[in-house]
C-alpha cells in the first residue's frame, strides 16, 4: 500500500506519516528526558487537581489559581548545570566552612589574606535567553533554578579583591584556539 493510500485510510497528515516512517518520535515521546514528572507522577497530580476542583482544569484555571494563591508566583527560571546543583547542598556548604575554619586557625591566616573572587561570563554565539517559559515558585523563594545543560563558548573575566580592599588586575579565560595579541594595546595589555 502506498503512503498516500495509508494517509487516506488512517486520516493522518502525509508529513506526520513521513516523520514516523523516518523514526521521528511524537513530541511527547521525544522530550521524555526533559519532563519534570514521569507519566505516573503527572497522572497522580492531574487526579489530585481533578479531585480538588471536580473538573478538568483549563488554561484559565492556572491564572485563577495564581490569583487566589498569593504565596505562589510564576517567573523565569535560571539555568543551573546539573553538576553544580549536585555539589550545592547544605551539608556540603557547611562542611566546606567547617574545614576552612580549621585551616584558618591552624595556619593563623590573617583577614587581609582573604580574597573575594568574582567572575563574569560573556557568551559567544547564540543561546536561548529569550524563551518565554514561566515556572511556578513559592513566593519569597530566591531559588528559581531549573536544571539545564548548554554547551556554549564563554569568555570569563575574573576579578579579585582582598578583605582590606587591595584589588588584583582582572584575568581573562578565553576558549581554546588562536587569539589576536592584545598585549601591546594601551590600557588593555600589561
C-alpha positions in Angstrom: 0.0 0.0 0.0 1.4 3.4 -0.9 1.9 6.2 1.6 -0.8 8.3 0.1 -3.3 5.4 0.5 -2.2 5.0 4.1 -2.8 8.7 4.7 -6.3 8.5 3.3 -7.1 5.2 5.1 -6.0 6.3 8.6 -6.9 10.0 8.2 -3.5 11.4 9.1 -1.3 14.1 7.6 1.2 13.0 5.0 4.0 14.8 6.8 3.2 13.0 10.1 3.3 9.6 8.4 6.6 10.5 6.7 8.1 11.6 10.0 7.0 8.3 11.8 8.5 6.2 8.9 11.7 8.1 9.3 11.8 7.3 13.0 10.9 10.7 14.4 9.1 10.4 17.7 5.9 12.2 18.6 6.6 15.4 20.5 5.7 14.0 23.9 7.9 10.9 23.3 10.9 12.9 22.1 11.0 15.1 25.2 10.6 12.5 27.9 14.1 13.2 29.4 13.2 16.9 29.8 9.9 16.4 31.6 9.9 17.2 35.3 7.3 14.5 36.1 7.1 11.0 34.6 3.7 9.8 33.3 2.7 8.2 36.6 3.5 11.3 38.6 1.7 13.5 36.1 -1.4 11.2 36.3 -1.4 11.4 40.1 -1.1 15.2 40.0 -3.8 15.5 37.4 -6.0 13.2 39.5 -5.4 15.3 42.7 -6.2 18.5 40.8 -9.3 16.9 39.3 -10.5 15.7 42.8 -10.0 19.2 44.2 -11.9 21.2 41.6 -14.2 18.4 40.3 -13.5 19.2 36.7 -10.6 19.1 34.3 -8.5 22.3 34.6 -8.3 24.6 31.6 -6.0 27.5 30.8 -7.9 30.0 32.8 -7.7 27.7 35.9 -3.9 28.3 36.2 -4.5 32.1 36.1 -7.3 31.9 38.7 -5.2 29.6 40.9 -2.3 32.0 40.9 -4.6 34.9 41.7 -6.1 33.2 44.7 -2.8 31.8 46.0 -0.6 34.8 46.8 2.2 32.5 48.2 2.8 31.2 44.6 4.1 33.1 41.7 5.4 32.5 38.2 8.7 33.6 36.8 11.5 32.7 34.5 14.0 30.2 36.0 17.8 30.5 35.8 19.7 27.7 34.2 21.7 25.6 36.7 24.1 23.0 35.4 23.3 19.6 37.0 26.9 19.1 38.0 26.8 22.4 40.0 23.4 21.5 41.6 24.9 18.2 42.7 27.5 19.9 44.9 25.4 22.8 46.1 23.8 21.1 49.0 23.5 22.5 52.6 25.6 19.7 54.1 28.5 20.2 51.6 28.5 24.0 52.1 28.6 23.6 55.9 31.4 21.1 55.6 33.4 23.5 53.5 33.2 26.3 56.0 34.0 24.0 58.9 37.1 22.8 57.1 38.0 26.5 56.2 37.7 27.5 59.9 40.1 24.7 60.9 42.6 25.7 58.3 42.5 29.4 59.2 43.0 28.6 62.9 45.8 26.0 62.2 47.8 28.2 60.0 47.0 31.6 61.7 45.8 33.1 58.4 45.1 36.9 58.7 42.0 38.5 57.3 43.9 40.6 54.8 44.9 37.3 53.1 41.3 36.5 52.3 40.3 37.3 48.7 36.9 37.6 47.2 36.8 36.4 43.6 34.0 37.2 41.1 33.5 36.1 37.6 31.5 37.4 34.6 30.8 35.2 31.7 30.3 36.6 28.2 28.6 34.3 25.8 29.9 33.7 22.3 27.3 32.7 19.8 23.5 32.3 20.1 21.7 30.9 23.0 18.2 30.6 24.3 17.8 33.5 26.7 14.5 34.7 25.1 12.4 31.6 25.7 9.3 32.8 27.5 8.7 29.8 29.7 7.1 30.7 33.0 7.5 28.4 36.1 5.7 28.3 39.4 7.7 29.1 42.5 6.9 29.6 46.2 6.6 33.4 46.9 9.7 34.5 48.9 11.9 31.8 47.4 15.1 33.1 45.8 16.0 29.8 44.3 14.4 30.0 40.9 16.5 27.3 39.2 15.8 24.7 36.6 18.4 22.2 35.6 19.7 22.6 32.0 22.9 22.0 30.4 24.2 24.1 27.5 27.5 23.7 25.6 28.3 27.4 24.9 31.6 29.1 24.4 32.3 31.7 27.0 34.9 34.3 27.8 35.2 34.5 31.5 36.5 37.6 33.3 37.8 37.1 36.8 38.5 39.8 39.3 39.6 39.6 42.9 39.8 41.9 45.9 41.3 41.3 49.4 39.4 41.9 52.6 41.5 45.1 53.1 40.5 46.5 49.7 43.5 45.6 47.6 42.5 44.7 44.0 44.1 42.2 41.7 44.0 43.1 37.9 41.3 41.1 36.1 42.1 37.9 34.4 40.5 36.6 31.2 39.8 33.0 30.4 39.3 32.5 26.7 38.2 29.5 24.6 41.0 27.3 23.2 42.3 28.4 19.8 44.2 31.3 18.2 43.5 34.8 19.5 44.9 38.1 18.4 47.7 39.5 20.5 46.3 42.3 22.7 49.3 42.8 25.0 50.6 45.9 23.1 47.2 47.7 23.1 47.4 50.7 25.6 45.2 50.2 28.6 44.5 46.5 27.8 47.8 44.7 27.9 50.1 44.6 30.9 
